[in-house]
Amino acid sequence: MTGAGELGIRMMNQMIDVKRRILPDVPDKFWQDFMAEVDPDDLNRLVVPVYARHFTVAEMESMIAFYQDASWSKAGEQVTCAHRGVDDGRSSMGHGTRWTNSAKVERKWSGTRGIGAHT
């Protein structure tokens, strides 16, 4: 509804660009296969509890109504990420960073090489 999942995909692509430079031996097909498995709803499931800690049910229902309104389309273009700023590790930015840098990439790459963690 807020586009956080799609924003997460964009962030993931940016992080992969960085990882490609850091891990030049990893073939493009690996990154393509990895991104094919990425589910934006994984990030959404992490972010929902962040909202639940900061908003009442009535406030969230009001936000949902706003996001469903046509007004959101313009405002949504301006929003980059929920809870941006001070990151206590439990913000949506913190979750996005951990999601992007998860061991999943390392495990998947290691599995294609048949060796331990690739550094």
DOKEGU-362430 format. One record per atom (N, C-alpha, C, O): residue in one letter; z, x, y; residue number from 1; atom name. Coordinates in nm, 3 decimals, padded with zeros to 5 digits. Example, Ala and Ser with C-alpha at 12.3 -4.5 7.8 and 13.67 -1.06 7.14 Angstrom:
! DOKEGU-362430
{A; {00.780; 01.319; -00.569}; 1; N},
{A; {00.780; 01.230; -00.450}; 1; CA},
{A; {00.780; 01.320; -00.330}; 1; C},
{A; {00.846; 01.424; -00.332}; 1; O},
{S; {00.708; 01.285; -00.225}; 2; N},
{S; {00.714; 01.367; -00.106}; 2; CA},
{S; {00.787; 01.290; 00.003}; 2; C},
{S; {00.804; 01.341; 00.114}; 2; O},
END
This chain:
! DOKEGU-362430
{M; {00.000; 00.081; -00.119}; 1; N},
{M; {00.000; 00.000; 00.000}; 1; CA},
{M; {00.000; 00.087; 00.126}; 1; C},
{M; {-00.072; 00.057; 00.222}; 1; O},
{T; {00.081; 00.193; 00.127}; 2; N},
{T; {00.084; 00.283; 00.242}; 2; CA},
{T; {-00.021; 00.393; 00.231}; 2; C},
{T; {-00.048; 00.464; 00.328}; 2; O},
{G; {-00.079; 00.407; 00.114}; 3; N},
{G; {-00.176; 00.513; 00.092}; 3; CA},
{G; {-00.113; 00.644; 00.050}; 3; C},
{G; {-00.180; 00.747; 00.048}; 3; O},
{A; {00.017; 00.641; 00.018}; 4; N},
{A; {00.086; 00.766; -00.019}; 4; CA},
{A; {00.022; 00.830; -00.142}; 4; C},
{A; {00.011; 00.953; -00.148}; 4; O},
{G; {-00.019; 00.749; -00.239}; 5; N},
{G; {-00.080; 00.805; -00.359}; 5; CA},
{G; {-00.210; 00.877; -00.328}; 5; C},
{G; {-00.235; 00.986; -00.379}; 5; O},
{E; {-00.293; 00.815; -00.244}; 6; N},
{E; {-00.419; 00.879; -00.206}; 6; CA},
{E; {-00.395; 01.002; -00.120}; 6; C},
{E; {-00.467; 01.101; -00.130}; 6; O},
{L; {-00.292; 00.995; -00.034}; 7; N},
{L; {-00.255; 01.112; 00.044}; 7; CA},
{L; {-00.212; 01.224; -00.050}; 7; C},
{L; {-00.243; 01.341; -00.028}; 7; O},
{G; {-00.139; 01.188; -00.155}; 8; N},
{G; {-00.097; 01.286; -00.255}; 8; CA},
{G; {-00.215; 01.353; -00.322}; 8; C},
{G; {-00.211; 01.474; -00.348}; 8; O},
{I; {-00.319; 01.278; -00.349}; 9; N},
{I; {-00.441; 01.334; -00.410}; 9; CA},
{I; {-00.504; 01.434; -00.314}; 9; C},
{I; {-00.547; 01.542; -00.356}; 9; O},
{R; {-00.511; 01.399; -00.186}; 10; N},
{R; {-00.567; 01.493; -00.088}; 10; CA},
{R; {-00.483; 01.620; -00.082}; 10; C},
{R; {-00.536; 01.731; -00.076}; 10; O},
{M; {-00.350; 01.603; -00.083}; 11; N},
{M; {-00.262; 01.719; -00.081}; 11; CA},
{M; {-00.281; 01.803; -00.207}; 11; C},
{M; {-00.284; 01.926; -00.201}; 11; O},
{M; {-00.296; 01.737; -00.321}; 12; N},
{M; {-00.315; 01.807; -00.448}; 12; CA},
{M; {-00.444; 01.889; -00.441}; 12; C},
{M; {-00.446; 02.004; -00.484}; 12; O},
{N; {-00.550; 01.832; -00.388}; 13; N},
{N; {-00.676; 01.906; -00.376}; 13; CA},
{N; {-00.661; 02.027; -00.286}; 13; C},
{N; {-00.718; 02.133; -00.314}; 13; O},
{Q; {-00.584; 02.013; -00.178}; 14; N},
{Q; {-00.561; 02.127; -00.090}; 14; CA},
{Q; {-00.481; 02.236; -00.161}; 14; C},
{Q; {-00.511; 02.354; -00.148}; 14; O},
{M; {-00.380; 02.195; -00.238}; 15; N},
{M; {-00.301; 02.293; -00.312}; 15; CA},
{M; {-00.384; 02.362; -00.419}; 15; C},
{M; {-00.368; 02.481; -00.445}; 15; O},
{I; {-00.473; 02.288; -00.482}; 16; N},
{I; {-00.560; 02.347; -00.583}; 16; CA},
{I; {-00.652; 02.451; -00.520}; 16; C},
{I; {-00.679; 02.555; -00.580}; 16; O},
{D; {-00.699; 02.423; -00.399}; 17; N},
{D; {-00.781; 02.523; -00.329}; 17; CA},
{D; {-00.703; 02.654; -00.314}; 17; C},
{D; {-00.758; 02.762; -00.332}; 17; O},
{V; {-00.575; 02.643; -00.279}; 18; N},
{V; {-00.490; 02.761; -00.266}; 18; CA},
{V; {-00.473; 02.829; -00.402}; 18; C},
{V; {-00.486; 02.951; -00.413}; 18; O},
{K; {-00.443; 02.749; -00.505}; 19; N},
{K; {-00.421; 02.805; -00.639}; 19; CA},
{K; {-00.548; 02.871; -00.693}; 19; C},
{K; {-00.540; 02.969; -00.766}; 19; O},
{R; {-00.664; 02.819; -00.658}; 20; N},
{R; {-00.790; 02.882; -00.701}; 20; CA},
{R; {-00.801; 03.024; -00.647}; 20; C},
{R; {-00.850; 03.114; -00.715}; 20; O},
{R; {-00.755; 03.043; -00.523}; 21; N},
{R; {-00.759; 03.178; -00.465}; 21; CA},
{R; {-00.655; 03.269; -00.531}; 21; C},
{R; {-00.679; 03.388; -00.551}; 21; O},
{I; {-00.539; 03.211; -00.565}; 22; N},
{I; {-00.431; 03.289; -00.627}; 22; CA},
{I; {-00.463; 03.319; -00.773}; 22; C},
{I; {-00.429; 03.425; -00.824}; 22; O},
{L; {-00.529; 03.224; -00.840}; 23; N},
{L; {-00.561; 03.237; -00.983}; 23; CA},
{L; {-00.713; 03.235; -01.001}; 23; C},
{L; {-00.767; 03.139; -01.056}; 23; O},
{P; {-00.781; 03.339; -00.956}; 24; N},
{P; {-00.928; 03.338; -00.959}; 24; CA},
{P; {-00.988; 03.336; -01.100}; 24; C},
{P; {-01.105; 03.301; -01.117}; 24; O},
{D; {-00.910; 03.373; -01.201}; 25; N},
{D; {-00.963; 03.373; -01.338}; 25; CA},
{D; {-00.965; 03.234; -01.402}; 25; C},
{D; {-01.025; 03.215; -01.507}; 25; O},
{V; {-00.899; 03.137; -01.337}; 26; N},
{V; {-00.897; 03.002; -01.392}; 26; CA},
{V; {-01.032; 02.937; -01.363}; 26; C},
{V; {-01.073; 02.927; -01.247}; 26; O},
{P; {-01.103; 02.893; -01.467}; 27; N},
{P; {-01.236; 02.836; -01.446}; 27; CA},
{P; {-01.232; 02.701; -01.372}; 27; C},
{P; {-01.133; 02.628; -01.380}; 27; O},
{D; {-01.339; 02.671; -01.300}; 28; N},
{D; {-01.349; 02.544; -01.227}; 28; CA},
{D; {-01.328; 02.424; -01.318}; 28; C},
{D; {-01.268; 02.324; -01.276}; 28; O},
{K; {-01.377; 02.432; -01.441}; 29; N},
{K; {-01.364; 02.320; -01.533}; 29; CA},
{K; {-01.217; 02.285; -01.556}; 29; C},
{K; {-01.182; 02.168; -01.570}; 29; O},
{F; {-01.130; 02.386; -01.560}; 30; N},
{F; {-00.987; 02.361; -01.575}; 30; CA},
{F; {-00.936; 02.271; -01.463}; 30; C},
{F; {-00.868; 02.172; -01.487}; 30; O},
{W; {-00.971; 02.307; -01.337}; 31; N},
{W; {-00.923; 02.231; -01.222}; 31; CA},
{W; {-00.984; 02.090; -01.223}; 31; C},
{W; {-00.916; 01.994; -01.188}; 31; O},
{Q; {-01.109; 02.079; -01.262}; 32; N},
{Q; {-01.172; 01.946; -01.271}; 32; CA},
{Q; {-01.102; 01.860; -01.375}; 32; C},
{Q; {-01.072; 01.743; -01.350}; 32; O},
{D; {-01.075; 01.918; -01.492}; 33; N},
{D; {-01.004; 01.845; -01.598}; 33; CA},
{D; {-00.863; 01.808; -01.554}; 33; C},
{D; {-00.815; 01.698; -01.581}; 33; O},
{F; {-00.797; 01.901; -01.485}; 34; N},
{F; {-00.662; 01.874; -01.437}; 34; CA},
{F; {-00.662; 01.755; -01.340}; 34; C},
{F; {-00.580; 01.664; -01.354}; 34; O},
{M; {-00.753; 01.757; -01.243}; 35; N},
{M; {-00.757; 01.649; -01.144}; 35; CA},
{M; {-00.796; 01.516; -01.209}; 35; C},
{M; {-00.755; 01.410; -01.161}; 35; O},
{A; {-00.873; 01.520; -01.316}; 36; N},
{A; {-00.910; 01.397; -01.385}; 36; CA},
{A; {-00.787; 01.328; -01.445}; 36; C},
{A; {-00.787; 01.207; -01.466}; 36; O},
{E; {-00.683; 01.406; -01.472}; 37; N},
{E; {-00.560; 01.351; -01.530}; 37; CA},
{E; {-00.456; 01.311; -01.426}; 37; C},
{E; {-00.356; 01.249; -01.459}; 37; O},
{V; {-00.480; 01.345; -01.299}; 38; N},
{V; {-00.382; 01.316; -01.194}; 38; CA},
{V; {-00.383; 01.166; -01.165}; 38; C},
{V; {-00.489; 01.105; -01.146}; 38; O},
{D; {-00.265; 01.109; -01.162}; 39; N},
{D; {-00.249; 00.966; -01.137}; 39; CA},
{D; {-00.168; 00.949; -01.008}; 39; C},
{D; {-00.050; 00.986; -01.005}; 39; O},
{P; {-00.229; 00.893; -00.902}; 40; N},
{P; {-00.156; 00.876; -00.777}; 40; CA},
{P; {-00.029; 00.792; -00.794}; 40; C},
{P; {00.065; 00.805; -00.715}; 40; O},
{D; {-00.025; 00.708; -00.893}; 41; N},
{D; {00.094; 00.626; -00.916}; 41; CA},
{D; {00.214; 00.710; -00.957}; 41; C},
{D; {00.328; 00.667; -00.940}; 41; O},
{D; {00.191; 00.831; -01.012}; 42; N},
{D; {00.303; 00.920; -01.043}; 42; CA},
{D; {00.380; 00.952; -00.915}; 42; C},
{D; {00.503; 00.949; -00.915}; 42; O},
{L; {00.309; 00.983; -00.809}; 43; N},
{L; {00.375; 01.013; -00.682}; 43; CA},
{L; {00.441; 00.887; -00.626}; 43; C},
{L; {00.553; 00.892; -00.575}; 43; O},
{N; {00.373; 00.775; -00.636}; 44; N},
{N; {00.431; 00.650; -00.588}; 44; CA},
{N; {00.564; 00.621; -00.657}; 44; C},
{N; {00.659; 00.577; -00.592}; 44; O},
{R; {00.572; 00.646; -00.787}; 45; N},
{R; {00.697; 00.621; -00.861}; 45; CA},
{R; {00.810; 00.713; -00.812}; 45; C},
{R; {00.927; 00.676; -00.820}; 45; O},
{L; {00.775; 00.830; -00.763}; 46; N},
{L; {00.876; 00.921; -00.709}; 46; CA},
{L; {00.921; 00.878; -00.569}; 46; C},
{L; {01.037; 00.896; -00.532}; 46; O},
{V; {00.829; 00.823; -00.491}; 47; N},
{V; {00.857; 00.790; -00.352}; 47; CA},
{V; {00.936; 00.660; -00.338}; 47; C},
{V; {01.015; 00.647; -00.244}; 47; O},
{V; {00.916; 00.566; -00.426}; 48; N},
{V; {00.984; 00.436; -00.415}; 48; CA},
{V; {01.136; 00.451; -00.402}; 48; C},
{V; {01.195; 00.386; -00.316}; 48; O},
{P; {01.201; 00.534; -00.484}; 49; N},
{P; {01.347; 00.549; -00.467}; 49; CA},
{P; {01.387; 00.606; -00.331}; 49; C},
{P; {01.498; 00.580; -00.284}; 49; O},
{V; {01.299; 00.685; -00.268}; 50; N},
{V; {01.328; 00.738; -00.135}; 50; CA},
{V; {01.341; 00.621; -00.037}; 50; C},
{V; {01.435; 00.615; 00.041}; 50; O},
{Y; {01.245; 00.529; -00.043}; 51; N},
{Y; {01.251; 00.411; 00.042}; 51; CA},
{Y; {01.373; 00.327; 00.009}; 51; C},
{Y; {01.439; 00.275; 00.099}; 51; O},
{A; {01.403; 00.312; -00.118}; 52; N},
{A; {01.517; 00.229; -00.160}; 52; CA},
{A; {01.650; 00.283; -00.105}; 52; C},
{A; {01.741; 00.206; -00.078}; 52; O},
{R; {01.660; 00.414; -00.090}; 53; N},
{R; {01.783; 00.473; -00.035}; 53; CA},
{R; {01.796; 00.448; 00.115}; 53; C},
{R; {01.908; 00.448; 00.167}; 53; O},
{H; {01.686; 00.428; 00.184}; 54; N},
{H; {01.688; 00.421; 00.330}; 54; CA},
{H; {01.667; 00.282; 00.388}; 54; C},
{H; {01.691; 00.260; 00.506}; 54; O},
{F; {01.623; 00.186; 00.305}; 55; N},
{F; {01.591; 00.053; 00.357}; 55; CA},
{F; {01.651; -00.055; 00.269}; 55; C},
{F; {01.665; -00.039; 00.148}; 55; O},
{T; {01.688; -00.169; 00.333}; 56; N},
{T; {01.734; -00.284; 00.258}; 56; CA},
{T; {01.613; -00.356; 00.198}; 56; C},
{T; {01.499; -00.326; 00.232}; 56; O},
{V; {01.640; -00.449; 00.108}; 57; N},
{V; {01.531; -00.527; 00.049}; 57; CA},
{V; {01.456; -00.602; 00.159}; 57; C},
{V; {01.333; -00.606; 00.159}; 57; O},
{A; {01.530; -00.663; 00.252}; 58; N},
{A; {01.466; -00.738; 00.361}; 58; CA},
{A; {01.377; -00.648; 00.446}; 58; C},
{A; {01.268; -00.688; 00.487}; 58; O},
{E; {01.424; -00.526; 00.474}; 59; N},
{E; {01.342; -00.432; 00.551}; 59; CA},
{E; {01.217; -00.393; 00.476}; 59; C},
{E; {01.109; -00.383; 00.534}; 59; O},
{M; {01.230; -00.370; 00.345}; 60; N},
{M; {01.112; -00.334; 00.266}; 60; CA},
{M; {01.014; -00.450; 00.259}; 60; C},
{M; {00.893; -00.429; 00.265}; 60; O},
{E; {01.065; -00.573; 00.246}; 61; N},
{E; {00.976; -00.690; 00.244}; 61; CA},
{E; {00.900; -00.702; 00.376}; 61; C},
{E; {00.783; -00.737; 00.378}; 61; O},
{S; {00.969; -00.671; 00.486}; 62; N},
{S; {00.905; -00.674; 00.617}; 62; CA},
{S; {00.796; -00.566; 00.626}; 62; C},
{S; {00.688; -00.591; 00.679}; 62; O},
{M; {00.826; -00.448; 00.574}; 63; N},
{M; {00.726; -00.340; 00.575}; 63; CA},
{M; {00.606; -00.378; 00.488}; 63; C},
{M; {00.491; -00.353; 00.525}; 63; O},
{I; {00.632; -00.437; 00.373}; 64; N},
{I; {00.522; -00.480; 00.285}; 64; CA},
{I; {00.433; -00.578; 00.358}; 64; C},
{I; {00.310; -00.568; 00.351}; 64; O},
{A; {00.494; -00.674; 00.428}; 65; N},
{A; {00.415; -00.772; 00.505}; 65; CA},
{A; {00.330; -00.700; 00.610}; 65; C},
{A; {00.214; -00.734; 00.631}; 65; O},
{F; {00.389; -00.600; 00.675}; 66; N},
{F; {00.315; -00.524; 00.775}; 66; CA},
{F; {00.198; -00.451; 00.712}; 66; C},
{F; {00.086; -00.456; 00.764}; 66; O},
{Y; {00.223; -00.381; 00.600}; 67; N},
{Y; {00.116; -00.304; 00.536}; 67; CA},
{Y; {00.003; -00.393; 00.486}; 67; C},
{Y; {-00.111; -00.348; 00.475}; 67; O},
{Q; {00.035; -00.517; 00.455}; 68; N},
{Q; {-00.068; -00.609; 00.408}; 68; CA},
{Q; {-00.145; -00.671; 00.524}; 68; C},
{Q; {-00.250; -00.732; 00.503}; 68; O},
{D; {-00.095; -00.657; 00.643}; 69; N},
{D; {-00.159; -00.712; 00.763}; 69; CA},
{D; {-00.273; -00.621; 00.807}; 69; C},
{D; {-00.271; -00.501; 00.782}; 69; O},
{A; {-00.371; -00.679; 00.872}; 70; N},
{A; {-00.486; -00.601; 00.920}; 70; CA},
{A; {-00.444; -00.494; 01.021}; 70; C},
{A; {-00.514; -00.394; 01.037}; 70; O},
{S; {-00.331; -00.514; 01.088}; 71; N},
{S; {-00.283; -00.414; 01.185}; 71; CA},
{S; {-00.261; -00.279; 01.119}; 71; C},
{S; {-00.276; -00.175; 01.183}; 71; O},
{W; {-00.225; -00.281; 00.993}; 72; N},
{W; {-00.194; -00.157; 00.924}; 72; CA},
{W; {-00.318; -00.067; 00.913}; 72; C},
{W; {-00.305; 00.055; 00.914}; 72; O},
{S; {-00.435; -00.125; 00.902}; 73; N},
{S; {-00.553; -00.042; 00.880}; 73; CA},
{S; {-00.567; 00.065; 00.988}; 73; C},
{S; {-00.598; 00.180; 00.958}; 73; O},
{K; {-00.545; 00.028; 01.115}; 74; N},
{K; {-00.553; 00.127; 01.221}; 74; CA},
{K; {-00.431; 00.219; 01.220}; 74; C},
{K; {-00.445; 00.341; 01.229}; 74; O},
{A; {-00.312; 00.162; 01.208}; 75; N},
{A; {-00.191; 00.243; 01.208}; 75; CA},
{A; {-00.189; 00.337; 01.088}; 75; C},
{A; {-00.146; 00.452; 01.099}; 75; O},
{G; {-00.237; 00.288; 00.973}; 76; N},
{G; {-00.237; 00.369; 00.851}; 76; CA},
{G; {-00.319; 00.495; 00.862}; 76; C},
{G; {-00.291; 00.595; 00.796}; 76; O},
{E; {-00.420; 00.491; 00.946}; 77; N},
{E; {-00.502; 00.610; 00.965}; 77; CA},
{E; {-00.423; 00.721; 01.034}; 77; C},
{E; {-00.455; 00.838; 01.020}; 77; O},
{Q; {-00.319; 00.683; 01.107}; 78; N},
{Q; {-00.240; 00.780; 01.183}; 78; CA},
{Q; {-00.120; 00.834; 01.105}; 78; C},
{Q; {-00.063; 00.937; 01.143}; 78; O},
{V; {-00.083; 00.767; 00.998}; 79; N},
{V; {00.035; 00.808; 00.923}; 79; CA},
{V; {-00.003; 00.916; 00.823}; 79; C},
{V; {-00.095; 00.897; 00.743}; 79; O},
{T; {00.065; 01.027; 00.824}; 80; N},
{T; {00.032; 01.135; 00.731}; 80; CA},
{T; {00.123; 01.138; 00.610}; 80; C},
{T; {00.077; 01.170; 00.501}; 80; O},
{C; {00.250; 01.105; 00.627}; 81; N},
{C; {00.340; 01.107; 00.512}; 81; CA},
{C; {00.473; 01.043; 00.549}; 81; C},
{C; {00.523; 01.062; 00.660}; 81; O},
{A; {00.530; 00.967; 00.457}; 82; N},
{A; {00.660; 00.904; 00.481}; 82; CA},
{A; {00.770; 01.009; 00.480}; 82; C},
{A; {00.766; 01.104; 00.401}; 82; O},
{H; {00.866; 00.993; 00.566}; 83; N},
{H; {00.983; 01.080; 00.571}; 83; CA},
{H; {00.949; 01.225; 00.598}; 83; C},
{H; {01.012; 01.316; 00.543}; 83; O},
{R; {00.850; 01.247; 00.680}; 84; N},
{R; {00.814; 01.384; 00.716}; 84; CA},
{R; {00.918; 01.437; 00.814}; 84; C},
{R; {00.968; 01.362; 00.898}; 84; O},
{G; {00.950; 01.561; 00.804}; 85; N},
{G; {01.048; 01.622; 00.893}; 85; CA},
{G; {01.149; 01.698; 00.811}; 85; C},
{G; {01.112; 01.780; 00.727}; 85; O},
{V; {01.275; 01.672; 00.835}; 86; N},
{V; {01.380; 01.741; 00.760}; 86; CA},
{V; {01.364; 01.706; 00.614}; 86; C},
{V; {01.363; 01.589; 00.576}; 86; O},
{D; {01.351; 01.808; 00.532}; 87; N},
{D; {01.326; 01.788; 00.389}; 87; CA},
{D; {01.447; 01.833; 00.310}; 87; C},
{D; {01.473; 01.953; 00.295}; 87; O},
{D; {01.520; 01.735; 00.258}; 88; N},
{D; {01.638; 01.768; 00.177}; 88; CA},
{D; {01.601; 01.781; 00.030}; 88; C},
{D; {01.688; 01.786; -00.056}; 88; O},
{G; {01.471; 01.787; 00.003}; 89; N},
{G; {01.426; 01.799; -00.136}; 89; CA},
{G; {01.407; 01.664; -00.203}; 89; C},
{G; {01.354; 01.657; -00.314}; 89; O},
{R; {01.451; 01.557; -00.136}; 90; N},
{R; {01.437; 01.424; -00.193}; 90; CA},
{R; {01.343; 01.338; -00.110}; 90; C},
{R; {01.326; 01.219; -00.139}; 90; O},
{S; {01.282; 01.395; -00.008}; 91; N},
{S; {01.186; 01.320; 00.073}; 91; CA},
{S; {01.055; 01.308; -00.003}; 91; C},
{S; {01.034; 01.377; -00.103}; 91; O},
{S; {00.967; 01.222; 00.044}; 92; N},
{S; {00.839; 01.210; -00.024}; 92; CA},
{S; {00.760; 01.340; -00.013}; 92; C},
{S; {00.684; 01.373; -00.103}; 92; O},
{M; {00.778; 01.414; 00.097}; 93; N},
{M; {00.711; 01.544; 00.108}; 93; CA},
{M; {00.765; 01.640; 00.002}; 93; C},
{M; {00.690; 01.714; -00.061}; 93; O},
{G; {00.898; 01.637; -00.017}; 94; N},
{G; {00.957; 01.724; -00.119}; 94; CA},
{G; {00.908; 01.689; -00.258}; 94; C},
{G; {00.877; 01.778; -00.338}; 94; O},
{H; {00.899; 01.559; -00.286}; 95; N},
{H; {00.849; 01.516; -00.416}; 95; CA},
{H; {00.702; 01.555; -00.432}; 95; C},
{H; {00.661; 01.600; -00.539}; 95; O},
{G; {00.624; 01.539; -00.325}; 96; N},
{G; {00.483; 01.575; -00.333}; 96; CA},
{G; {00.463; 01.723; -00.359}; 96; C},
{G; {00.375; 01.761; -00.436}; 96; O},
{T; {00.545; 01.805; -00.297}; 97; N},
{T; {00.537; 01.949; -00.320}; 97; CA},
{T; {00.571; 01.983; -00.464}; 97; C},
{T; {00.500; 02.061; -00.528}; 97; O},
{R; {00.679; 01.925; -00.515}; 98; N},
{R; {00.716; 01.952; -00.654}; 98; CA},
{R; {00.609; 01.900; -00.749}; 98; C},
{R; {00.578; 01.966; -00.849}; 98; O},
{W; {00.552; 01.784; -00.720}; 99; N},
{W; {00.449; 01.724; -00.805}; 99; CA},
{W; {00.327; 01.817; -00.808}; 99; C},
{W; {00.272; 01.846; -00.915}; 99; O},
{T; {00.287; 01.863; -00.692}; 100; N},
{T; {00.171; 01.950; -00.683}; 100; CA},
{T; {00.195; 02.084; -00.751}; 100; C},
{T; {00.106; 02.138; -00.817}; 100; O},
{N; {00.316; 02.137; -00.735}; 101; N},
{N; {00.347; 02.269; -00.791}; 101; CA},
{N; {00.413; 02.260; -00.927}; 101; C},
{N; {00.472; 02.357; -00.974}; 101; O},
{S; {00.403; 02.146; -00.990}; 102; N},
{S; {00.473; 02.126; -01.117}; 102; CA},
{S; {00.425; 02.223; -01.223}; 102; C},
{S; {00.316; 02.281; -01.215}; 102; O},
{A; {00.508; 02.239; -01.322}; 103; N},
{A; {00.474; 02.327; -01.434}; 103; CA},
{A; {00.356; 02.273; -01.513}; 103; C},
{A; {00.302; 02.343; -01.599}; 103; O},
{K; {00.316; 02.149; -01.485}; 104; N},
{K; {00.204; 02.090; -01.558}; 104; CA},
{K; {00.079; 02.178; -01.546}; 104; C},
{K; {00.008; 02.198; -01.644}; 104; O},
{V; {00.052; 02.228; -01.427}; 105; N},
{V; {-00.065; 02.315; -01.408}; 105; CA},
{V; {-00.051; 02.440; -01.494}; 105; C},
{V; {-00.143; 02.478; -01.565}; 105; O},
{E; {00.067; 02.503; -01.485}; 106; N},
{E; {00.087; 02.626; -01.561}; 106; CA},
{E; {00.081; 02.601; -01.711}; 106; C},
{E; {00.021; 02.679; -01.784}; 106; O},
{R; {00.144; 02.492; -01.758}; 107; N},
{R; {00.141; 02.461; -01.902}; 107; CA},
{R; {-00.001; 02.436; -01.949}; 107; C},
{R; {-00.043; 02.485; -02.053}; 107; O},
{K; {-00.075; 02.358; -01.870}; 108; N},
{K; {-00.211; 02.325; -01.909}; 108; CA},
{K; {-00.297; 02.452; -01.914}; 108; C},
{K; {-00.373; 02.471; -02.009}; 108; O},
{W; {-00.285; 02.537; -01.814}; 109; N},
{W; {-00.362; 02.661; -01.812}; 109; CA},
{W; {-00.320; 02.751; -01.926}; 109; C},
{W; {-00.405; 02.809; -01.994}; 109; O},
{S; {-00.189; 02.764; -01.948}; 110; N},
{S; {-00.140; 02.847; -02.057}; 110; CA},
{S; {-00.194; 02.799; -02.190}; 110; C},
{S; {-00.231; 02.879; -02.276}; 110; O},
{G; {-00.199; 02.667; -02.208}; 111; N},
{G; {-00.250; 02.610; -02.333}; 111; CA},
{G; {-00.395; 02.642; -02.355}; 111; C},
{G; {-00.438; 02.655; -02.470}; 111; O},
{T; {-00.474; 02.654; -02.249}; 112; N},
{T; {-00.616; 02.685; -02.267}; 112; CA},
{T; {-00.634; 02.831; -02.304}; 112; C},
{T; {-00.736; 02.867; -02.362}; 112; O},
{R; {-00.537; 02.913; -02.271}; 113; N},
{R; {-00.547; 03.056; -02.301}; 113; CA},
{R; {-00.473; 03.093; -02.428}; 113; C},
{R; {-00.492; 03.202; -02.482}; 113; O},
{G; {-00.387; 03.000; -02.476}; 114; N},
{G; {-00.312; 03.027; -02.598}; 114; CA},
{G; {-00.203; 03.130; -02.579}; 114; C},
{G; {-00.162; 03.197; -02.674}; 114; O},
{I; {-00.154; 03.143; -02.454}; 115; N},
{I; {-00.048; 03.240; -02.424}; 115; CA},
{I; {00.064; 03.172; -02.348}; 115; C},
{I; {00.057; 03.052; -02.321}; 115; O},
{G; {00.166; 03.248; -02.313}; 116; N},
{G; {00.279; 03.195; -02.236}; 116; CA},
{G; {00.238; 03.166; -02.094}; 116; C},
{G; {00.119; 03.167; -02.062}; 116; O},
{A; {00.333; 03.138; -02.008}; 117; N},
{A; {00.307; 03.101; -01.869}; 117; CA},
{A; {00.221; 03.205; -01.800}; 117; C},
{A; {00.247; 03.325; -01.810}; 117; O},
{H; {00.121; 03.159; -01.730}; 118; N},
{H; {00.029; 03.245; -01.657}; 118; CA},
{H; {00.085; 03.269; -01.517}; 118; C},
{H; {00.115; 03.174; -01.446}; 118; O},
{T; {00.097; 03.392; -01.479}; 119; N},
{T; {00.148; 03.421; -01.344}; 119; CA},
{T; {00.049; 03.499; -01.264}; 119; C},
{T; {00.075; 03.532; -01.148}; 119; O},
END
